[in-house]
């Protein structure tokens, strides 16, 4: 385990080596830390440097990124379809306005 100063020096060095502002990282399976592998996340350069230095994550491959983005798009479409069905159901059961009473001459 790195000492705190050594760790943050390594993080800053790693961040300086990363040219982009945003990265996709994927968690590495590590039962001793209770980390489940295979979870893709989009993170900033600084966060990517921390995760790479701590070795809990690695940079995701193009294939892993495409699979993640495709899954996110499918989930978004599924949510939008469910939301449209919910709104249609709400509209179908919306109360009708009460008609105004005609004015009578007294």
Backbone as JSON Lines, residues from 0, in Angstrom:
{"i":0,"aa":"X","n":[0.85,-1.19,0.0],"ca":[0.0,0.0,0.0],"c":[0.89,1.24,0.0]}
{"i":1,"aa":"X","n":[0.56,2.15,-0.88],"ca":[1.34,3.38,-0.97],"c":[1.04,4.31,0.2]}
{"i":2,"aa":"X","n":[2.02,5.07,0.6],"ca":[1.78,6.08,1.6],"c":[0.98,7.2,0.94]}
{"i":3,"aa":"X","n":[0.34,8.02,1.76],"ca":[-0.58,9.03,1.24],"c":[0.1,9.98,0.26]}
{"i":4,"aa":"X","n":[1.25,10.51,0.62],"ca":[1.94,11.44,-0.27],"c":[2.36,10.76,-1.56]}
{"i":5,"aa":"X","n":[2.83,9.54,-1.46],"ca":[3.24,8.79,-2.65],"c":[2.03,8.51,-3.54]}
{"i":6,"aa":"X","n":[0.9,8.17,-2.89],"ca":[-0.32,7.89,-3.65],"c":[-0.75,9.11,-4.46]}
{"i":7,"aa":"X","n":[-0.84,10.27,-3.79],"ca":[-1.31,11.48,-4.48],"c":[-0.3,11.97,-5.51]}
{"i":8,"aa":"X","n":[0.98,11.75,-5.27],"ca":[1.99,12.08,-6.28],"c":[1.78,11.19,-7.51]}
{"i":9,"aa":"X","n":[1.5,9.93,-7.29],"ca":[1.23,9.0,-8.4],"c":[-0.05,9.39,-9.13]}
{"i":10,"aa":"X","n":[-1.08,9.83,-8.38],"ca":[-2.34,10.26,-9.0],"c":[-2.08,11.47,-9.9]}
{"i":11,"aa":"X","n":[-1.34,12.45,-9.4],"ca":[-1.06,13.65,-10.21],"c":[-0.24,13.29,-11.44]}
{"i":12,"aa":"X","n":[0.69,12.37,-11.3],"ca":[1.49,11.91,-12.43],"c":[0.61,11.2,-13.46]}
{"i":13,"aa":"X","n":[-0.3,10.36,-12.97],"ca":[-1.23,9.64,-13.86],"c":[-2.14,10.63,-14.56]}
{"i":14,"aa":"X","n":[-2.66,11.62,-13.84],"ca":[-3.56,12.63,-14.43],"c":[-2.84,13.42,-15.51]}
{"i":15,"aa":"X","n":[-1.58,13.72,-15.3],"ca":[-0.81,14.47,-16.3],"c":[-0.6,13.65,-17.57]}
{"i":16,"aa":"X","n":[-0.6,12.33,-17.42],"ca":[-0.39,11.45,-18.58],"c":[-1.67,11.22,-19.37]}
{"i":17,"aa":"X","n":[-2.82,11.59,-18.81],"ca":[-4.1,11.39,-19.5],"c":[-4.46,12.65,-20.29]}
{"i":18,"aa":"X","n":[-4.54,12.58,-21.62],"ca":[-4.76,13.78,-22.42],"c":[-6.22,14.25,-22.5]}
{"i":19,"aa":"X","n":[-7.18,13.36,-22.34],"ca":[-8.59,13.72,-22.49],"c":[-9.17,14.23,-21.18]}
{"i":20,"aa":"X","n":[-10.34,14.9,-21.26],"ca":[-11.01,15.4,-20.06],"c":[-11.88,14.34,-19.4]}
{"i":21,"aa":"X","n":[-12.43,13.4,-20.21],"ca":[-13.36,12.38,-19.71],"c":[-12.93,11.01,-20.2]}
{"i":22,"aa":"X","n":[-13.15,10.01,-19.34],"ca":[-12.78,8.63,-19.67],"c":[-13.87,7.67,-19.24]}
{"i":23,"aa":"X","n":[-13.9,6.53,-19.93],"ca":[-14.73,5.41,-19.5],"c":[-13.79,4.43,-18.81]}
{"i":24,"aa":"X","n":[-14.14,4.08,-17.58],"ca":[-13.36,3.1,-16.83],"c":[-14.27,1.93,-16.49]}
{"i":25,"aa":"X","n":[-13.66,0.79,-16.23],"ca":[-14.42,-0.4,-15.86],"c":[-13.8,-0.97,-14.59]}
{"i":26,"aa":"X","n":[-14.66,-1.35,-13.66],"ca":[-14.17,-1.87,-12.38],"c":[-13.53,-3.24,-12.57]}
{"i":27,"aa":"X","n":[-12.55,-3.49,-11.74],"ca":[-11.84,-4.77,-11.74],"c":[-12.34,-5.57,-10.56]}
{"i":28,"aa":"X","n":[-12.66,-6.83,-10.78],"ca":[-13.18,-7.7,-9.72],"c":[-12.11,-7.86,-8.63]}
{"i":29,"aa":"X","n":[-12.48,-7.49,-7.4],"ca":[-11.57,-7.59,-6.26],"c":[-12.38,-7.95,-5.01]}
{"i":30,"aa":"X","n":[-12.52,-9.24,-4.71],"ca":[-13.31,-9.66,-3.56],"c":[-12.8,-9.12,-2.22]}
{"i":31,"aa":"X","n":[-11.5,-8.88,-2.1],"ca":[-10.97,-8.38,-0.83],"c":[-11.46,-6.96,-0.53]}
{"i":32,"aa":"X","n":[-11.8,-6.2,-1.58],"ca":[-12.32,-4.85,-1.41],"c":[-13.83,-4.78,-1.65]}
{"i":33,"aa":"X","n":[-14.43,-5.91,-1.9],"ca":[-15.86,-6.0,-2.21],"c":[-16.21,-5.17,-3.45]}
{"i":34,"aa":"X","n":[-15.35,-5.21,-4.45],"ca":[-15.58,-4.49,-5.71],"c":[-16.0,-5.5,-6.75]}
{"i":35,"aa":"X","n":[-17.14,-5.24,-7.37],"ca":[-17.64,-6.11,-8.43],"c":[-17.05,-5.64,-9.75]}
{"i":36,"aa":"X","n":[-16.5,-6.53,-10.5],"ca":[-15.89,-6.18,-11.77],"c":[-16.91,-6.03,-12.88]}
{"i":37,"aa":"X","n":[-16.53,-5.27,-13.9],"ca":[-17.36,-5.16,-15.1],"c":[-18.32,-3.99,-15.12]}
{"i":38,"aa":"X","n":[-18.27,-3.09,-14.14],"ca":[-19.17,-1.94,-14.12],"c":[-18.47,-0.77,-14.8]}
{"i":39,"aa":"X","n":[-19.08,-0.28,-15.89],"ca":[-18.5,0.82,-16.67],"c":[-19.04,2.15,-16.16]}
{"i":40,"aa":"X","n":[-18.15,3.12,-16.04],"ca":[-18.53,4.47,-15.6],"c":[-17.77,5.5,-16.43]}
{"i":41,"aa":"X","n":[-18.4,6.64,-16.65],"ca":[-17.71,7.75,-17.29],"c":[-17.26,8.7,-16.18]}
{"i":42,"aa":"X","n":[-15.97,9.02,-16.17],"ca":[-15.41,9.83,-15.08],"c":[-14.48,10.89,-15.65]}
{"i":43,"aa":"X","n":[-14.2,11.88,-14.81],"ca":[-13.27,12.94,-15.2],"c":[-11.83,12.42,-15.18]}
{"i":44,"aa":"X","n":[-10.93,13.21,-15.73],"ca":[-9.51,12.84,-15.76],"c":[-8.99,12.59,-14.35]}
{"i":45,"aa":"X","n":[-9.32,13.48,-13.42],"ca":[-8.82,13.35,-12.04],"c":[-9.33,12.07,-11.38]}
{"i":46,"aa":"X","n":[-10.62,11.8,-11.54],"ca":[-11.19,10.58,-10.96],"c":[-10.59,9.34,-11.62]}
{"i":47,"aa":"X","n":[-10.42,9.39,-12.94],"ca":[-9.8,8.26,-13.63],"c":[-8.4,8.01,-13.1]}
{"i":48,"aa":"X","n":[-7.64,9.08,-12.88],"ca":[-6.28,8.93,-12.35],"c":[-6.31,8.28,-10.97]}
{"i":49,"aa":"X","n":[-7.24,8.69,-10.11],"ca":[-7.35,8.09,-8.78],"c":[-7.69,6.6,-8.86]}
{"i":50,"aa":"X","n":[-8.69,6.28,-9.72],"ca":[-9.11,4.87,-9.83],"c":[-8.03,4.0,-10.44]}
{"i":51,"aa":"X","n":[-7.32,4.52,-11.45],"ca":[-6.25,3.75,-12.07],"c":[-5.09,3.56,-11.11]}
{"i":52,"aa":"X","n":[-4.77,4.59,-10.34],"ca":[-3.67,4.49,-9.38],"c":[-4.01,3.51,-8.26]}
{"i":53,"aa":"X","n":[-5.25,3.52,-7.81],"ca":[-5.65,2.59,-6.74],"c":[-5.89,1.18,-7.27]}
{"i":54,"aa":"X","n":[-5.87,1.03,-8.59],"ca":[-6.01,-0.26,-9.27],"c":[-7.35,-0.94,-9.03]}
{"i":55,"aa":"X","n":[-8.37,-0.15,-8.77],"ca":[-9.72,-0.71,-8.65],"c":[-10.43,-0.72,-10.0]}
{"i":56,"aa":"X","n":[-9.91,0.05,-10.95],"ca":[-10.49,0.16,-12.29],"c":[-9.37,0.17,-13.33]}
{"i":57,"aa":"X","n":[-9.79,-0.03,-14.56],"ca":[-8.88,0.11,-15.71],"c":[-9.65,0.85,-16.79]}
{"i":58,"aa":"X","n":[-8.94,1.36,-17.79],"ca":[-9.62,2.03,-18.89],"c":[-10.43,1.0,-19.68]}
{"i":59,"aa":"X","n":[-11.65,1.36,-20.03],"ca":[-12.52,0.45,-20.78],"c":[-12.09,0.41,-22.24]}
{"i":60,"aa":"X","n":[-12.27,-0.74,-22.86],"ca":[-11.97,-0.88,-24.29],"c":[-13.11,-0.29,-25.11]}
{"i":61,"aa":"X","n":[-12.86,-0.08,-26.39],"ca":[-13.9,0.46,-27.29],"c":[-15.14,-0.44,-27.28]}
{"i":62,"aa":"X","n":[-14.92,-1.76,-27.29],"ca":[-16.03,-2.71,-27.29],"c":[-16.87,-2.59,-26.01]}
{"i":63,"aa":"X","n":[-16.2,-2.45,-24.87],"ca":[-16.91,-2.3,-23.6],"c":[-17.69,-0.99,-23.54]}
{"i":64,"aa":"X","n":[-17.09,0.06,-24.1],"ca":[-17.78,1.36,-24.14],"c":[-19.01,1.28,-25.02]}
{"i":65,"aa":"X","n":[-18.88,0.7,-26.2],"ca":[-20.03,0.56,-27.11],"c":[-21.14,-0.26,-26.47]}
{"i":66,"aa":"X","n":[-20.8,-1.35,-25.8],"ca":[-21.79,-2.18,-25.13],"c":[-22.5,-1.38,-24.02]}
{"i":67,"aa":"X","n":[-21.73,-0.61,-23.26],"ca":[-22.29,0.23,-22.19],"c":[-23.24,1.28,-22.76]}
{"i":68,"aa":"X","n":[-22.81,1.96,-23.81],"ca":[-23.65,3.01,-24.41],"c":[-24.92,2.42,-25.02]}
{"i":69,"aa":"X","n":[-24.79,1.25,-25.65],"ca":[-25.96,0.58,-26.22],"c":[-26.95,0.2,-25.12]}
{"i":70,"aa":"X","n":[-26.43,-0.31,-24.01],"ca":[-27.28,-0.68,-22.88],"c":[-27.98,0.55,-22.3]}
{"i":71,"aa":"X","n":[-27.24,1.66,-22.15],"ca":[-27.84,2.89,-21.64],"c":[-28.95,3.38,-22.56]}
{"i":72,"aa":"X","n":[-28.72,3.31,-23.89],"ca":[-29.73,3.75,-24.85],"c":[-30.98,2.86,-24.77]}
{"i":73,"aa":"X","n":[-30.79,1.57,-24.65],"ca":[-31.93,0.66,-24.51],"c":[-32.73,0.97,-23.25]}
{"i":74,"aa":"X","n":[-32.03,1.21,-22.15],"ca":[-32.71,1.55,-20.89],"c":[-33.46,2.87,-21.03]}
{"i":75,"aa":"X","n":[-32.87,3.85,-21.7],"ca":[-33.52,5.15,-21.9],"c":[-34.79,4.97,-22.73]}
{"i":76,"aa":"X","n":[-34.72,4.18,-23.8],"ca":[-35.89,3.94,-24.65],"c":[-36.98,3.2,-23.88]}
{"i":77,"aa":"X","n":[-36.59,2.21,-23.08],"ca":[-37.55,1.46,-22.27],"c":[-38.25,2.41,-21.28]}
{"i":78,"aa":"X","n":[-37.5,3.29,-20.67],"ca":[-38.07,4.25,-19.73],"c":[-39.03,5.19,-20.44]}
{"i":79,"aa":"X","n":[-38.64,5.7,-21.61],"ca":[-39.49,6.64,-22.33],"c":[-40.8,5.97,-22.77]}
{"i":80,"aa":"X","n":[-40.73,4.72,-23.2],"ca":[-41.95,3.99,-23.58],"c":[-42.86,3.82,-22.38]}
{"i":81,"aa":"X","n":[-42.31,3.45,-21.24],"ca":[-43.11,3.29,-20.02],"c":[-43.72,4.62,-19.61]}
{"i":82,"aa":"X","n":[-42.97,5.69,-19.74],"ca":[-43.46,7.02,-19.38],"c":[-44.6,7.45,-20.32]}
{"i":83,"aa":"X","n":[-44.45,7.15,-21.6],"ca":[-45.53,7.47,-22.54],"c":[-46.79,6.69,-22.23]}
{"i":84,"aa":"X","n":[-46.64,5.4,-21.89],"ca":[-47.82,4.59,-21.52],"c":[-48.47,5.15,-20.27]}
{"i":85,"aa":"X","n":[-47.66,5.56,-19.31],"ca":[-48.19,6.14,-18.07],"c":[-48.95,7.43,-18.36]}
{"i":86,"aa":"X","n":[-48.4,8.27,-19.21],"ca":[-49.06,9.53,-19.53],"c":[-50.35,9.3,-20.3]}
{"i":87,"aa":"X","n":[-50.37,8.31,-21.19],"ca":[-51.59,8.0,-21.94],"c":[-52.66,7.5,-20.98]}
{"i":88,"aa":"X","n":[-52.28,6.69,-20.02],"ca":[-53.22,6.19,-19.03],"c":[-53.77,7.34,-18.21]}
{"i":89,"aa":"X","n":[-52.92,8.27,-17.84],"ca":[-53.35,9.43,-17.08],"c":[-54.33,10.26,-17.89]}
{"i":90,"aa":"X","n":[-54.05,10.45,-19.17],"ca":[-54.93,11.25,-20.01],"c":[-56.27,10.55,-20.21]}
{"i":91,"aa":"X","n":[-56.27,9.23,-20.29],"ca":[-57.51,8.5,-20.51],"c":[-58.44,8.62,-19.31]}
{"i":92,"aa":"X","n":[-57.89,8.76,-18.13],"ca":[-58.7,8.83,-16.92],"c":[-58.82,10.24,-16.35]}
{"i":93,"aa":"X","n":[-58.39,11.22,-17.11],"ca":[-58.46,12.6,-16.62],"c":[-59.93,13.02,-16.52]}
{"i":94,"aa":"X","n":[-60.31,13.69,-15.46],"ca":[-61.71,14.11,-15.31],"c":[-62.07,15.15,-16.38]}
{"i":95,"aa":"X","n":[-63.33,15.09,-16.78],"ca":[-63.81,16.06,-17.78],"c":[-64.2,17.34,-17.06]}
{"i":96,"aa":"X","n":[-64.01,18.47,-17.71],"ca":[-64.39,19.72,-17.06],"c":[-65.91,19.81,-16.93]}
{"i":97,"aa":"X","n":[-66.35,20.42,-15.87],"ca":[-67.79,20.61,-15.63],"c":[-68.25,21.77,-16.49]}
{"i":98,"aa":"X","n":[-69.31,21.55,-17.29],"ca":[-69.76,22.64,-18.15],"c":[-70.35,23.78,-17.31]}
{"i":99,"aa":"X","n":[-70.12,24.98,-17.77],"ca":[-70.62,26.16,-17.05],"c":[-72.15,26.19,-17.18]}
{"i":100,"aa":"X","n":[-72.79,26.62,-16.11],"ca":[-74.25,26.73,-16.14],"c":[-74.63,27.96,-16.95]}
{"i":101,"aa":"X","n":[-75.65,27.81,-17.79],"ca":[-76.07,28.98,-18.56],"c":[-76.68,30.03,-17.62]}
{"i":102,"aa":"X","n":[-76.41,31.24,-17.93],"ca":[-76.94,32.35,-17.1],"c":[-78.44,32.47,-17.38]}
{"i":103,"aa":"X","n":[-79.19,32.61,-16.33],"ca":[-80.64,32.81,-16.47],"c":[-80.99,34.25,-16.15]}
{"i":104,"aa":"X","n":[-81.98,34.75,-16.84],"ca":[-82.41,36.12,-16.6],"c":[-83.46,36.09,-15.5]}
{"i":105,"aa":"X","n":[-83.28,36.86,-14.47],"ca":[-84.24,36.95,-13.36],"c":[-85.02,38.23,-13.42]}
